Amino acid sequence: MQERHRNRKQYFDEQVLTTRKHVLPYISKTMPVTAATRVFEIGCGEGGNLVPFLELGCQGVGVDLSQAKIDLGKEYLAEVVPDADVTMIVQDIYDSSANSLGTFDLIILRDVIEHIHNQERFLAFVHKFLKPEGRIFFGFPPWRMPFGGHQQICESKILSKLPWYHLLPTPLYKSVLKMAGEPDRRIDDLLEIKDTGISIARFTRAIEQAGFRFEQKDLWFINPNYEIKFGLTPRPLPSLIGGIPWFKDFFATCCYALVKKA
């Protein structure tokens, strides 16, 4: 239990640092973020992404389906930003009870959209939580990138470092995981990610079809989060690669986007 607590705190701290150094400045390019900004994070986990906004005096609301993560988040936030105006709750936003949350200036989905089933339905639904001039920030790994299948969570040291094999046909992918000795629960998690993973092109279509427009959209060759995790300097995807449809998905390790209602 203590090991899990330490691991989640490390993840929380990584979220804080990456959002403070990269996500908040990215949003601030076109959207002023002040103490009057009301921020909503969907799939917040322990709430690390909210911390830089809470430090500015923003009101924050975080929702997640995991009671354990919400409980840890309340503990961590009480230590880091003890006087913050923040609410952390277990909530399915599709439930009618979520209507009481109100509307927000900024919605954050960082490393979340690629885990949501039926993203098109979700994007059409999330309109109700956004103020007329509000924005949504997305940060996610495109499906075809080297580790878009989240295979780094594999117990097998070989599979956890092997790129692109998540693109194998599902029966073959499942067989590889089984032969490597991955537990059934881990295999189920990886297959679910394979089912929900989203490409750059499909993300772009889904955003536009849901009645949003892009204010910013940028692809990264080296994910900004890799600076905290691996000590690597973030790098935008070279324009030569980024200009080639479909092909760019294989080398963009992260997509940042800021959207508003069309």
C-alpha positions as a Markdown table, in Angstrom:
| # | Residue | x | y | z |
|---|---|---|---|---|
| 1 | Met | 0.0 | 0.0 | 0.0 |
| 2 | Gln | 2.8 | 2.4 | 0.8 |
| 3 | Glu | 4.5 | 1.6 | -2.5 |
| 4 | Arg | 1.3 | 2.4 | -4.4 |
| 5 | His | 1.0 | 5.6 | -2.4 |
| 6 | Arg | 4.5 | 6.6 | -3.4 |
| 7 | Asn | 4.0 | 5.8 | -7.0 |
| 8 | Arg | 0.8 | 7.8 | -7.2 |
| 9 | Lys | 2.4 | 10.7 | -5.5 |
| 10 | Gln | 5.2 | 10.6 | -8.0 |
| 11 | Tyr | 2.7 | 10.7 | -10.8 |
| 12 | Phe | 0.9 | 13.6 | -9.1 |
| 13 | Asp | 4.1 | 15.5 | -8.9 |
| 14 | Glu | 4.9 | 14.8 | -12.6 |
| 15 | Gln | 1.5 | 16.2 | -13.5 |
| 16 | Val | 2.0 | 19.3 | -11.5 |
| 17 | Leu | 5.4 | 20.1 | -13.0 |
| 18 | Thr | 4.4 | 19.4 | -16.6 |
| 19 | Thr | 1.2 | 21.4 | -16.4 |
| 20 | Arg | 3.0 | 24.3 | -14.7 |
| 21 | Lys | 5.8 | 24.4 | -17.3 |
| 22 | His | 4.1 | 23.4 | -20.5 |
| 23 | Val | 0.3 | 23.1 | -20.3 |
| 24 | Leu | -0.6 | 26.4 | -18.6 |
| 25 | Pro | 1.8 | 28.4 | -20.8 |
| 26 | Tyr | 0.3 | 26.7 | -23.9 |
| 27 | Ile | -3.3 | 27.6 | -22.9 |
| 28 | Ser | -2.2 | 31.1 | -21.9 |
| 29 | Lys | -1.1 | 31.8 | -25.5 |
| 30 | Thr | -4.7 | 32.5 | -26.5 |
| 31 | Met | -6.7 | 32.3 | -23.3 |
| 32 | Pro | -6.0 | 34.6 | -20.3 |
| 33 | Val | -6.0 | 32.5 | -17.1 |
| 34 | Thr | -6.7 | 34.5 | -14.0 |
| 35 | Ala | -8.2 | 34.0 | -10.5 |
| 36 | Ala | -11.6 | 34.4 | -12.1 |
| 37 | Thr | -11.1 | 31.3 | -14.3 |
| 38 | Arg | -13.2 | 28.3 | -13.4 |
| 39 | Val | -11.4 | 25.1 | -14.3 |
| 40 | Phe | -12.9 | 21.6 | -14.7 |
| 41 | Glu | -10.8 | 18.5 | -15.1 |
| 42 | Ile | -12.5 | 15.4 | -16.4 |
| 43 | Gly | -10.6 | 12.2 | -15.5 |
| 44 | Cys | -8.5 | 14.1 | -13.0 |
| 45 | Gly | -7.0 | 11.2 | -11.1 |
| 46 | Glu | -5.3 | 12.7 | -8.1 |
| 47 | Gly | -5.7 | 16.3 | -9.5 |
| 48 | Gly | -2.0 | 17.2 | -10.2 |
| 49 | Asn | -3.0 | 19.0 | -13.3 |
| 50 | Leu | -5.2 | 21.4 | -11.3 |
| 51 | Val | -2.4 | 22.6 | -9.0 |
| 52 | Pro | -0.9 | 25.3 | -11.2 |
| 53 | Phe | -4.4 | 26.8 | -11.8 |
| 54 | Leu | -5.2 | 26.6 | -8.1 |
| 55 | Glu | -1.9 | 28.4 | -7.4 |
| 56 | Leu | -3.3 | 31.3 | -9.5 |
| 57 | Gly | -6.4 | 31.4 | -7.4 |
| 58 | Cys | -8.7 | 29.6 | -9.9 |
| 59 | Gln | -11.7 | 27.7 | -8.7 |
| 60 | Gly | -11.1 | 24.0 | -9.6 |
| 61 | Val | -13.4 | 21.0 | -9.9 |
| 62 | Gly | -12.0 | 17.5 | -10.6 |
| 63 | Val | -14.0 | 14.4 | -11.3 |
| 64 | Asp | -12.9 | 10.8 | -11.7 |
| 65 | Leu | -14.5 | 7.4 | -11.6 |
| 66 | Ser | -12.0 | 6.1 | -9.1 |
| 67 | Gln | -12.7 | 6.7 | -5.4 |
| 68 | Ala | -9.2 | 5.7 | -4.5 |
| 69 | Lys | -7.7 | 8.4 | -6.7 |
| 70 | Ile | -10.1 | 11.0 | -5.5 |
| 71 | Asp | -9.2 | 10.2 | -1.9 |
| 72 | Leu | -5.5 | 10.4 | -2.5 |
| 73 | Gly | -6.0 | 13.6 | -4.5 |
| 74 | Lys | -7.8 | 15.3 | -1.6 |
| 75 | Glu | -4.8 | 14.3 | 0.6 |
| 76 | Tyr | -2.2 | 15.6 | -1.8 |
| 77 | Leu | -4.0 | 18.9 | -2.6 |
| 78 | Ala | -4.4 | 19.6 | 1.1 |
| 79 | Glu | -0.6 | 19.4 | 1.4 |
| 80 | Val | 0.3 | 21.3 | -1.7 |
| 81 | Val | -2.4 | 24.0 | -2.0 |
| 82 | Pro | -4.2 | 23.9 | 1.5 |
| 83 | Asp | -6.2 | 27.1 | 0.9 |
| 84 | Ala | -7.3 | 26.3 | -2.6 |
| 85 | Asp | -10.9 | 26.5 | -3.8 |
| 86 | Val | -11.1 | 23.0 | -5.1 |
| 87 | Thr | -13.7 | 20.2 | -5.2 |
| 88 | Met | -12.8 | 16.6 | -5.9 |
| 89 | Ile | -15.6 | 14.1 | -6.5 |
| 90 | Val | -16.3 | 10.7 | -7.9 |
| 91 | Gln | -18.7 | 11.5 | -10.8 |
| 92 | Asp | -19.8 | 10.0 | -14.1 |
| 93 | Ile | -20.4 | 13.1 | -16.1 |
| 94 | Tyr | -23.2 | 11.3 | -18.1 |
| 95 | Asp | -25.2 | 11.0 | -14.9 |
| 96 | Ser | -27.9 | 13.7 | -14.4 |
| 97 | Ser | -26.4 | 14.6 | -11.0 |
| 98 | Ala | -23.4 | 16.1 | -12.9 |
| 99 | Asn | -25.7 | 19.0 | -14.1 |
| 100 | Ser | -25.1 | 20.6 | -10.6 |
| 101 | Leu | -21.5 | 21.1 | -11.5 |
| 102 | Gly | -22.4 | 24.1 | -13.7 |
| 103 | Thr | -20.3 | 25.6 | -16.5 |
| 104 | Phe | -16.6 | 26.3 | -16.8 |
| 105 | Asp | -14.2 | 28.6 | -18.5 |
| 106 | Leu | -11.7 | 25.8 | -19.1 |
| 107 | Ile | -12.0 | 22.1 | -19.3 |
| 108 | Ile | -8.9 | 19.9 | -19.1 |
| 109 | Leu | -8.6 | 16.4 | -20.6 |
| 110 | Arg | -4.9 | 15.4 | -20.3 |
| 111 | Asp | -4.1 | 11.8 | -21.2 |
| 112 | Val | -7.9 | 11.1 | -21.0 |
| 113 | Ile | -9.5 | 11.3 | -24.4 |
| 114 | Glu | -7.7 | 8.2 | -25.6 |
| 115 | His | -9.4 | 6.2 | -22.8 |
| 116 | Ile | -12.9 | 7.3 | -23.5 |
| 117 | His | -15.3 | 5.0 | -25.4 |
| 118 | Asn | -17.2 | 6.7 | -28.2 |
| 119 | Gln | -15.3 | 9.9 | -28.2 |
| 120 | Glu | -17.8 | 11.4 | -30.7 |
| 121 | Arg | -20.6 | 11.0 | -28.2 |
| 122 | Phe | -18.5 | 12.4 | -25.4 |
| 123 | Leu | -17.4 | 15.5 | -27.3 |
| 124 | Ala | -21.0 | 16.3 | -28.3 |
| 125 | Phe | -22.1 | 15.9 | -24.6 |
| 126 | Val | -19.3 | 18.0 | -23.0 |
| 127 | His | -20.7 | 21.2 | -24.6 |
| 128 | Lys | -23.1 | 21.5 | -21.7 |
| 129 | Phe | -20.2 | 22.1 | -19.3 |
| 130 | Leu | -18.5 | 24.8 | -21.3 |
| 131 | Lys | -19.3 | 28.5 | -21.1 |
| 132 | Pro | -19.9 | 30.3 | -24.4 |
| 133 | Glu | -16.4 | 31.6 | -24.7 |
| 134 | Gly | -14.8 | 28.7 | -22.8 |
| 135 | Arg | -12.1 | 26.4 | -24.0 |
| 136 | Ile | -11.1 | 22.7 | -23.8 |
| 137 | Phe | -7.5 | 21.6 | -23.5 |
| 138 | Phe | -6.6 | 18.2 | -24.8 |
| 139 | Gly | -3.2 | 16.5 | -24.4 |
| 140 | Phe | -3.0 | 12.9 | -25.6 |
| 141 | Pro | -0.7 | 10.3 | -27.3 |
| 142 | Pro | -1.9 | 9.6 | -30.8 |
| 143 | Trp | -2.7 | 5.9 | -31.3 |
| 144 | Arg | -0.1 | 5.0 | -33.9 |
| 145 | Met | 2.8 | 6.6 | -32.0 |
| 146 | Pro | 5.5 | 4.1 | -30.7 |
| 147 | Phe | 3.9 | 3.6 | -27.3 |
| 148 | Gly | 0.3 | 4.6 | -28.2 |
| 149 | Gly | -0.9 | 1.3 | -26.8 |
| 150 | His | 0.4 | 2.2 | -23.3 |
| 151 | Gln | 2.5 | -1.0 | -23.5 |
| 152 | Gln | 4.9 | 0.6 | -21.0 |
| 153 | Ile | 2.6 | -0.8 | -18.3 |
| 154 | Cys | 3.5 | -4.4 | -19.3 |
| 155 | Glu | 5.2 | -6.5 | -16.7 |
| 156 | Ser | 7.4 | -8.0 | -19.4 |
| 157 | Lys | 10.6 | -5.8 | -19.6 |
| 158 | Ile | 10.9 | -6.6 | -23.3 |
| 159 | Leu | 7.3 | -5.8 | -24.2 |
| 160 | Ser | 7.3 | -2.6 | -22.1 |
| 161 | Lys | 10.1 | -1.2 | -24.2 |
| 162 | Leu | 9.0 | -2.6 | -27.6 |
| 163 | Pro | 7.4 | 0.1 | -29.9 |
| 164 | Trp | 4.5 | -0.2 | -32.3 |
| 165 | Tyr | 3.6 | -3.8 | -31.7 |
| 166 | His | 0.2 | -2.6 | -30.3 |
| 167 | Leu | -0.7 | -2.0 | -34.0 |
| 168 | Leu | -0.8 | -5.7 | -34.7 |
| 169 | Pro | -4.3 | -7.2 | -35.4 |
| 170 | Thr | -6.1 | -7.8 | -32.1 |
| 171 | Pro | -5.9 | -11.6 | -32.1 |
| 172 | Leu | -2.2 | -11.5 | -32.8 |
| 173 | Tyr | -1.6 | -8.7 | -30.3 |
| 174 | Lys | -3.5 | -10.6 | -27.6 |
| 175 | Ser | -1.4 | -13.8 | -28.4 |
| 176 | Val | 1.8 | -11.9 | -28.0 |
| 177 | Leu | 0.7 | -10.5 | -24.6 |
| 178 | Lys | -0.3 | -14.0 | -23.4 |
| 179 | Met | 2.9 | -15.6 | -24.6 |
| 180 | Ala | 4.9 | -13.0 | -22.6 |
| 181 | Gly | 3.0 | -14.0 | -19.5 |
| 182 | Glu | 1.0 | -10.8 | -19.0 |
| 183 | Pro | -1.8 | -11.3 | -16.4 |
| 184 | Asp | -5.4 | -11.4 | -17.8 |
| 185 | Arg | -6.4 | -8.1 | -16.1 |
| 186 | Arg | -3.4 | -6.3 | -17.7 |
| 187 | Ile | -4.3 | -7.8 | -21.1 |
| 188 | Asp | -7.9 | -6.6 | -20.7 |
| 189 | Asp | -6.7 | -3.1 | -19.9 |
| 190 | Leu | -4.4 | -3.1 | -23.0 |
| 191 | Leu | -7.1 | -4.4 | -25.3 |
| 192 | Glu | -9.5 | -1.7 | -24.0 |
| 193 | Ile | -6.8 | 0.9 | -24.8 |
| 194 | Lys | -6.5 | -0.6 | -28.3 |
| 195 | Asp | -10.3 | -0.2 | -28.7 |
| 196 | Thr | -10.4 | 3.5 | -27.6 |
| 197 | Gly | -7.0 | 4.8 | -29.0 |
| 198 | Ile | -7.5 | 7.8 | -31.3 |
| 199 | Ser | -5.5 | 9.0 | -34.2 |
| 200 | Ile | -4.8 | 12.6 | -35.0 |
| 201 | Ala | -7.1 | 12.5 | -38.1 |
| 202 | Arg | -10.1 | 11.0 | -36.2 |
| 203 | Phe | -9.5 | 13.4 | -33.3 |
| 204 | Thr | -9.6 | 16.3 | -35.7 |
| 205 | Arg | -12.8 | 15.1 | -37.4 |
| 206 | Ala | -14.5 | 14.4 | -34.0 |
| 207 | Ile | -13.7 | 17.9 | -32.8 |
| 208 | Glu | -15.1 | 19.6 | -35.8 |
| 209 | Gln | -18.2 | 17.3 | -36.1 |
| 210 | Ala | -19.0 | 18.0 | -32.4 |
| 211 | Gly | -19.3 | 21.8 | -33.1 |
| 212 | Phe | -15.9 | 22.9 | -31.9 |
| 213 | Arg | -13.0 | 24.7 | -33.7 |
| 214 | Phe | -9.3 | 24.6 | -33.1 |
| 215 | Glu | -7.6 | 27.7 | -31.6 |
| 216 | Gln | -4.3 | 25.8 | -31.4 |
| 217 | Lys | -3.2 | 22.3 | -32.4 |
| 218 | Asp | 0.4 | 21.2 | -32.1 |
| 219 | Leu | 2.2 | 17.9 | -32.4 |
| 220 | Trp | 5.3 | 16.9 | -30.4 |
| 221 | Phe | 8.1 | 14.6 | -31.5 |
| 222 | Ile | 9.3 | 14.5 | -27.8 |
| 223 | Asn | 6.3 | 14.8 | -25.4 |
| 224 | Pro | 6.7 | 17.7 | -22.9 |
| 225 | Asn | 6.0 | 15.2 | -20.1 |
| 226 | Tyr | 9.2 | 13.3 | -21.1 |
| 227 | Glu | 11.2 | 16.2 | -19.7 |
| 228 | Ile | 10.0 | 15.4 | -16.2 |
| 229 | Lys | 10.0 | 11.6 | -16.6 |
| 230 | Phe | 13.1 | 11.0 | -18.7 |
| 231 | Gly | 15.1 | 14.3 | -18.7 |
| 232 | Leu | 14.5 | 14.8 | -22.4 |
| 233 | Thr | 14.0 | 18.2 | -24.0 |
| 234 | Pro | 10.6 | 18.6 | -25.6 |
| 235 | Arg | 10.7 | 19.0 | -29.4 |
| 236 | Pro | 7.9 | 19.8 | -31.8 |
| 237 | Leu | 7.3 | 17.3 | -34.6 |
| 238 | Pro | 9.4 | 18.4 | -37.6 |
| 239 | Ser | 7.3 | 20.1 | -40.2 |
| 240 | Leu | 8.5 | 17.7 | -42.9 |
| 241 | Ile | 7.0 | 14.8 | -41.0 |
| 242 | Gly | 4.0 | 16.8 | -39.6 |
| 243 | Gly | 2.9 | 17.7 | -43.1 |
| 244 | Ile | 2.4 | 14.1 | -44.2 |
| 245 | Pro | -1.1 | 12.8 | -43.3 |
| 246 | Trp | -1.3 | 9.5 | -41.5 |
| 247 | Phe | 2.5 | 9.0 | -41.5 |
| 248 | Lys | 2.8 | 11.7 | -38.8 |
| 249 | Asp | 0.8 | 9.6 | -36.4 |
| 250 | Phe | 3.7 | 7.2 | -36.1 |
| 251 | Phe | 6.2 | 9.8 | -34.9 |
| 252 | Ala | 4.1 | 12.3 | -32.9 |
| 253 | Thr | 4.3 | 11.2 | -29.3 |
| 254 | Cys | 1.8 | 13.8 | -28.1 |
| 255 | Cys | -0.9 | 16.2 | -29.4 |
| 256 | Tyr | -1.8 | 19.4 | -27.6 |
| 257 | Ala | -4.9 | 21.2 | -28.7 |
| 258 | Leu | -7.1 | 24.1 | -27.4 |
| 259 | Val | -10.6 | 24.2 | -28.8 |
| 260 | Lys | -13.7 | 26.4 | -28.4 |
| 261 | Lys | -17.3 | 26.3 | -29.6 |
| 262 | Ala | -17.5 | 27.0 | -33.3 |
